[in-house]
Amino acid sequence: MVKLRAAGAGEAEALTALVLRSKAYWGYDAELLASFAHELRIRADEVADRRIVVAEDASGGRVLGLASLEGTAPVARLGLLFVEPESVGRGVGRRLYRDALRRAAALGFRRLLIDADPHAAGFYRAMGALASPASCRPGDEDVPAGLVRFEAAPAPLAGWARAWTGGGPAVHVGNVAEYNAQFADASLDREQRAAHHYACLAAFYSPWPGALVLPGAVPRDWIDRVCHVLEWEGSEGEGPEVYDGLVDGGSGLSDAVRARPALAGRLTAAGLPLVPWGRTEAFARLTGRPWRPRELRYESKSAAHGLFARTVAGGGHPLIVLPAQWRAANRRAAARLLAARAEAGESTVLKSEHGVGGSGTTVVTPDRVRAAGGARAVLRALPRGPLLVEEYVAGPTEAGAPRDLTYDGFVDGAGRVHEAGGAVMDVAGTGYRGATVGPGVVPAWAEKPLLAFGEAVGRELAAAGYRGWFDVDFVADGAGRLAPTETNLRLTGPSVAFMVAARLDALRGAGHLVRIVDRVELGARLPEAPLEELCEMLARRCTELGAVFLPAIPTGAFDPAPWLGVFVAAHSREVLDAAETLVRAEALAVGAAFAEDQRVVEPSASSASSASSASSASSKSNGEGGFRVA
């Protein structure tokens, strides 16, 4: 364990000696080191002014490294960051750098300049610092000869993220299937296999989990990797407690926790906020909160449409256009509406009252009606249940223009609306596939109306008694307007991308673009060891590009049709796109090689079944004990 503290003036001589030992680590000869000595000397009277912090061994008190944070706002300099040679590679430099970035943000610095020894350039890239152009900004000092300039943008944790869970750790409850089950969505499979995979996103329900509660078993290596990338550690250097494998079929995660009194007591008595995917009656029982099902009424697409209509009618949203919607009394009435619109050459959106990720939503063109032999034939192929018939909004014609956008925010316990921001979603047909969040992602013309309308909807939700995360989804109509299509009163894929972006900005500097990609095809089942090897390779290759790779949904790799959910993050759209392309290509290549091996050696029934349950091999359910990630 390493702890950090302010350096004392009496340590100046010893710290200077440490700096010179650390510099010598790179193999400089004695003559060159002697030329550095004056520049690297630390004087007793400047220790406080240079804001020097030391890292010391918590058990023995031996100083292992130091860092200085120098200058006056708005520009700071990382004047020194040196580590004892035998401690290089043990995380001491990382702790010192992260602390300097955190202190810079707290002191109001908005730029942190780093003039690095070329041998340390890889370290600063891995920490998220960006190489500065050869020409410095006006007012910056020239880069000293032989050094490489990097820059970071210190930023505190986003205000909305602090308000979400108080800025500290939270207990994340992955009750995705439990949430879906309360709406009886006919378009979902009864076992909700996808929902149990999606529950892995519980790792990202806030920027910092204190505990994860998951229905299925997850690979231990995955948790370790996520903890490493997002640096989840408490005062004792420990990561979150993990309780997985709690539900053997079915959807009742909250009740499964309540059935283990010691576990329920541990989670609810810890004093941490409990954050679910969405509110349910069972979760209310677990937390002792009142259950008011009417709070969720705007999860219904017809109720949300009515809410949108009232909000638009209230004025102040000239760039919001609401598509017409009709509720069909029965299938025959829906067929008549669909047929009439097809005859008029109009495309139509058919929706169930509830749906997840585009399930229960279908776009029907006139050509499709003709090809099927009529509107009734189209309807026979859709899930049973109530139908909404909605006007189709044609999108932008220019290639690459965003079509599907979303607003994310939440209503806190006092009824205040907090804005997380806007995102651009990747939607194929009506199926959600991922989303990108970050500065400049939402087109400039759309940002103001999107945020204003989303906040207005949030105020209506708050007045109706809803408390928790929500989003408003839109389609762009190609004429500079946005059409709201639904609300989701729960966490979503874009919402967890916002959580990851907030954490990365606080850790590595502001300005991250984060993309969640729900489904990266693998082509072959991957047991845990090959999956971890793939993730290690993707992390390394993405770092070389200047991006961050993070596995988000690992358990899909064990499915008969294997896939992987991932995050990629970068400071530019070009690097972000390159990282996604790399991840998709390498995942397919590894899957193809693994599939070839499987064809050469045909697995037995027992080995095939073990691959599908590989996630339980290293992370077995302990019921009330769980495990803690170091």
Secondary structure as GFF3:
##gff-version 3
##sequence-region A 1 630
A	DSSP	beta_strand	2	6	.	.	.	ID=ss1
A	DSSP	three_ten_helix	9	11	.	.	.	ID=ss2
A	DSSP	alpha_helix	12	24	.	.	.	ID=ss3
A	DSSP	alpha_helix	30	40	.	.	.	ID=ss4
A	DSSP	three_ten_helix	44	46	.	.	.	ID=ss5
A	DSSP	beta_strand	53	57	.	.	.	ID=ss6
A	DSSP	beta_strand	63	67	.	.	.	ID=ss7
A	DSSP	beta_strand	75	77	.	.	.	ID=ss8
A	DSSP	beta_strand	81	83	.	.	.	ID=ss9
A	DSSP	three_ten_helix	85	87	.	.	.	ID=ss10
A	DSSP	alpha_helix	92	106	.	.	.	ID=ss11
A	DSSP	beta_strand	111	116	.	.	.	ID=ss12
A	DSSP	three_ten_helix	118	120	.	.	.	ID=ss13
A	DSSP	alpha_helix	121	126	.	.	.	ID=ss14
A	DSSP	beta_strand	130	131	.	.	.	ID=ss15
A	DSSP	beta_strand	148	152	.	.	.	ID=ss16
A	DSSP	alpha_helix	159	165	.	.	.	ID=ss17
A	DSSP	beta_strand	170	173	.	.	.	ID=ss18
A	DSSP	alpha_helix	176	181	.	.	.	ID=ss19
A	DSSP	alpha_helix	193	198	.	.	.	ID=ss20
A	DSSP	three_ten_helix	199	204	.	.	.	ID=ss21
A	DSSP	beta_strand	209	213	.	.	.	ID=ss22
A	DSSP	alpha_helix	220	230	.	.	.	ID=ss23
A	DSSP	beta_strand	241	243	.	.	.	ID=ss24
A	DSSP	alpha_helix	253	258	.	.	.	ID=ss25
A	DSSP	alpha_helix	261	268	.	.	.	ID=ss26
A	DSSP	beta_strand	274	276	.	.	.	ID=ss27
A	DSSP	alpha_helix	281	287	.	.	.	ID=ss28
A	DSSP	three_ten_helix	293	299	.	.	.	ID=ss29
A	DSSP	alpha_helix	301	313	.	.	.	ID=ss30
A	DSSP	beta_strand	325	327	.	.	.	ID=ss31
A	DSSP	alpha_helix	331	343	.	.	.	ID=ss32
A	DSSP	beta_strand	348	351	.	.	.	ID=ss33
A	DSSP	beta_strand	361	364	.	.	.	ID=ss34
A	DSSP	alpha_helix	366	372	.	.	.	ID=ss35
A	DSSP	alpha_helix	375	380	.	.	.	ID=ss36
A	DSSP	beta_strand	388	391	.	.	.	ID=ss37
A	DSSP	beta_strand	404	411	.	.	.	ID=ss38
A	DSSP	beta_strand	417	428	.	.	.	ID=ss39
A	DSSP	beta_strand	431	437	.	.	.	ID=ss40
A	DSSP	alpha_helix	444	463	.	.	.	ID=ss41
A	DSSP	beta_strand	468	476	.	.	.	ID=ss42
A	DSSP	beta_strand	482	488	.	.	.	ID=ss43
A	DSSP	alpha_helix	493	508	.	.	.	ID=ss44
A	DSSP	beta_strand	513	521	.	.	.	ID=ss45
A	DSSP	alpha_helix	528	545	.	.	.	ID=ss46
A	DSSP	beta_strand	548	553	.	.	.	ID=ss47
A	DSSP	three_ten_helix	555	558	.	.	.	ID=ss48
A	DSSP	beta_strand	563	570	.	.	.	ID=ss49
A	DSSP	alpha_helix	573	600	.	.	.	ID=ss50
A	DSSP	alpha_helix	605	612	.	.	.	ID=ss51
A	DSSP	three_ten_helix	614	616	.	.	.	ID=ss52
A	DSSP	beta_strand	627	628	.	.	.	ID=ss53
###
